Amino acid sequence: MEILRIIVEKTDTGFSAYVDKVPGCITVGESLSEIKKNMKEALELHLEGLIEEKEEIPKALTGRYKIEIQLDVRQLFNYFKELNASAIAKRISMNDSLLRQYIIGNKSPSEKQSMRILSGVRDFGKDLVALS
C-alpha cells in the first residue's frame, strides 16, 4: 500500500496542503482533520479528472494508498500550542534554546534533528495514550 504524505503549510486563513507524489493536487482547510478529509476528496477528483482527460496517472494513485499528514518541527509546535518546548527538549536531551530556534524559524533542523524531535513528540503521545 502506497503512503501519500500530505505536506501542510500554514496560511493566513488556515492551512494549504499538497501531496508531493501527486503534482497539481492541492487543498485547503482550517484544521488538520479538515485538511485530511479535503485531501481524500481532492485526490478522488484529481484522479477522475486525469482519467477523463486521458492524462498519465501518477504511480501513487494506481493502487491502494493511505494518506498521512506530515508537519515539520516548526509547524508541529505552532499548530499544537499545548506542546511545551522546554519539556520536549528535556525529554529528548536537546538544548531548550536550540529547539526554540527551530520553532520560531531562526534555524532549520537537519533531517536527523527533525526526526529526533518528532520521535520525541510521538513517544510523548504514546505515553499519554497508555494512560487510558
C-alpha positions in Angstrom: 0.0 0.0 0.0 1.4 3.4 -1.0 1.7 6.0 1.7 0.9 9.5 0.5 2.2 12.2 2.8 0.2 15.4 2.9 2.6 18.4 3.2 0.8 21.1 5.2 1.7 24.8 5.2 0.2 27.5 7.4 -1.6 30.3 5.7 -3.3 33.5 7.0 -6.7 31.8 6.8 -5.8 28.2 7.8 -3.8 25.7 6.0 -3.0 24.6 2.5 -1.8 21.2 1.6 -0.4 19.1 -1.2 0.9 15.6 -1.9 4.3 15.7 -3.5 3.7 12.4 -5.3 0.7 13.8 -7.0 1.5 17.1 -8.7 -1.3 19.5 -9.1 -3.5 18.1 -6.3 -3.9 20.7 -3.6 -6.5 21.5 -0.9 -7.1 23.9 2.0 -8.7 23.7 5.4 -9.0 25.3 8.8 -7.8 22.2 10.8 -5.7 19.1 10.2 -8.7 16.9 10.3 -10.4 19.1 7.6 -7.2 19.0 5.5 -7.2 15.2 5.6 -10.9 15.0 4.7 -10.5 17.5 1.9 -7.4 15.8 0.6 -9.2 12.5 0.3 -11.8 14.2 -1.8 -9.2 16.2 -3.8 -7.3 13.0 -4.7 -10.5 11.3 -5.9 -11.5 14.3 -8.0 -7.9 14.7 -9.3 -7.8 11.0 -10.4 -11.2 11.3 -12.1 -10.0 14.4 -14.0 -6.8 12.6 -15.1 -8.8 9.7 -16.4 -11.3 11.9 -18.1 -8.6 13.9 -19.9 -6.7 10.7 -20.7 -3.6 12.0 -18.9 -0.9 10.0 -17.2 -1.9 8.8 -13.8 0.8 9.2 -11.1 2.1 5.8 -9.9 1.0 6.7 -6.4 -2.7 6.7 -7.5 -2.6 3.4 -9.5 -3.2 1.2 -6.5 -4.4 1.4 -2.9 -3.0 4.2 -0.8 -3.1 5.6 2.6 -2.7 9.3 3.4 -0.8 10.7 6.3 -0.3 14.3 7.4 3.3 15.5 7.7 4.3 18.5 9.7 7.8 19.9 10.1 9.1 20.8 13.6 8.0 24.5 13.3 4.5 23.6 12.0 4.1 21.0 14.7 4.8 23.3 17.6 2.8 26.2 16.0 -0.2 24.0 15.4 -0.1 22.2 18.8 0.4 25.2 21.1 -0.2 22.8 24.0 3.2 21.2 23.4 5.8 22.5 25.9 9.0 23.1 24.0 11.1 23.0 27.2 9.6 19.7 28.3 10.1 18.1 24.9 13.7 19.4 24.7 14.4 17.9 28.1 12.7 14.6 27.2 15.0 14.2 24.1 18.1 15.7 25.8 18.2 18.7 23.5 19.2 22.2 24.3 16.0 24.1 25.0 17.3 27.3 23.3 18.1 25.3 20.1 14.6 23.8 19.9 13.1 27.2 20.3 15.3 28.5 17.4 13.8 25.7 15.3 10.3 26.5 16.3 10.5 30.2 15.6 12.3 29.6 12.3 15.7 31.2 13.1 17.4 27.9 12.4 16.4 24.9 10.4 16.9 21.4 11.9 18.7 18.8 9.9 16.7 15.8 8.8 18.3 13.8 11.7 17.4 16.5 14.2 13.8 16.8 12.9 13.4 13.0 13.2 14.7 13.1 16.8 12.3 15.9 17.8 9.3 14.3 16.0 10.1 10.9 17.5 10.2 12.5 21.0 6.8 14.1 20.4 5.4 10.7 19.2 6.8 8.9 22.2 5.2 11.6 24.5 1.9 10.9 22.7 2.2 7.2 23.2 2.8 7.7 26.9 -0.3 9.8 27.1 -2.4 7.1 25.2 -1.0 4.5 27.6 -2.7 6.3 30.5 -6.2 5.5 29.2 
